[in-house]
Amino acid sequence: MRRPFFPGYLFIQLDIGRERWRCVNSTFGVIRIVSQNERPAPAPRGVIEELMASCDEDGILRWKTEFSLGQKVRVVSGPLTELVGELDQLTDADRVRVLLDIMGGSTRVVLPRDYLVPVDSRS
């Protein structure tokens, strides 16, 4: 399921000393600029770069949650959504093997890493 990582926010790059930034407030759809001391507030250094580096070729953020063997995980995407299982194997950077309780039996299933969240997460 695709959803905005920062709903309602748009990040722009500008030089507030040289560019006319106040006109952004009159742009259709803009409610207000996040500000500090009446000037646009910059995102913390490195945050935007890290987010961009975590995007795939289509610009979709593929946040990599760190998992560990034996960890309880919940499926959040695909036909097995909402099933809970145990992380059995880290197969590569994009896929993992999970033991899921399906119809009373433990079944090994290989899933894309981004289909899973730690069981204590409600993402």
C-alpha positions in Angstrom: 0.0 0.0 0.0 1.4 3.4 -1.0 0.9 6.3 1.3 2.8 9.6 1.9 5.7 9.4 4.3 5.1 13.1 5.2 1.4 13.7 4.5 0.6 17.4 3.7 4.3 18.4 3.4 6.2 19.5 0.4 10.0 20.0 0.6 11.6 22.7 -1.5 15.2 23.8 -2.0 15.8 27.5 -1.9 18.3 30.2 -0.9 16.3 32.4 1.4 18.9 35.1 1.1 18.6 35.4 -2.7 15.2 33.9 -3.7 11.7 35.3 -3.2 10.3 32.7 -0.9 7.3 34.5 0.5 5.3 34.0 -2.7 5.2 30.2 -1.9 2.5 31.1 0.6 0.2 32.1 -2.2 0.7 28.9 -4.1 -2.5 26.9 -4.6 -2.7 24.1 -1.9 -0.1 25.7 0.4 -1.4 26.3 3.8 1.7 27.7 5.4 5.5 27.4 5.4 7.0 25.7 8.4 9.0 28.6 10.0 11.3 29.6 12.7 11.7 33.3 13.6 9.6 34.3 10.6 11.8 32.5 8.1 11.4 29.1 6.5 12.7 26.3 8.7 15.3 24.1 7.1 15.0 20.3 7.4 17.8 18.9 9.6 21.1 18.4 7.7 21.2 15.1 5.9 17.5 14.1 6.4 16.4 14.9 2.8 19.5 13.3 1.3 18.9 10.1 3.4 15.3 10.0 2.3 16.3 10.4 -1.4 18.9 7.8 -1.1 16.3 5.4 0.3 14.1 5.8 -2.8 13.9 3.4 -5.7 14.1 4.3 -9.4 10.4 5.4 -9.4 11.0 7.8 -6.5 9.2 5.5 -4.0 10.7 5.5 -0.5 11.8 1.9 0.4 12.6 2.3 4.1 14.6 -0.7 5.2 13.6 -1.8 8.7 16.4 -3.7 10.5 15.3 -7.2 11.3 16.9 -10.0 13.3 16.4 -13.7 13.1 13.6 -15.0 15.4 11.9 -11.6 15.5 8.1 -11.5 15.4 6.9 -9.7 12.3 3.6 -8.7 10.8 2.8 -8.8 7.1 1.5 -5.3 6.0 1.1 -5.8 2.3 0.1 -8.5 -0.2 -2.3 -11.5 0.1 -1.0 -12.5 3.5 -1.6 -9.0 5.1 -2.1 -9.1 8.9 -0.6 -12.5 9.4 2.1 -12.6 12.1 5.1 -14.8 12.0 8.7 -15.3 13.0 11.6 -14.1 10.9 13.4 -17.3 9.8 16.1 -16.2 7.3 17.5 -13.0 5.8 17.8 -14.1 2.2 19.1 -10.9 0.6 18.7 -7.1 0.8 15.1 -7.2 -0.5 13.7 -10.6 0.6 13.3 -12.5 3.9 11.9 -15.9 4.8 9.1 -15.9 7.5 7.5 -18.8 9.3 3.8 -18.1 9.2 1.0 -20.1 11.0 -1.3 -20.9 8.0 -4.2 -23.3 8.5 -2.8 -24.7 11.7 0.7 -25.4 10.3 4.0 -23.5 10.2 4.7 -22.6 6.6 7.9 -21.0 5.3 7.2 -18.0 3.0 9.7 -15.8 1.2 8.4 -12.2 1.1 9.7 -8.8 0.1 11.3 -7.1 3.1 9.1 -4.1 2.7 6.0 -6.3 3.2 6.9 -6.7 6.9 7.1 -4.6 10.1 8.1 -5.6 13.6 5.1 -7.0 15.4 5.0 -4.1 17.9 4.6 -1.6 15.0 1.2 -0.6 13.6 2.5 0.9 10.3 
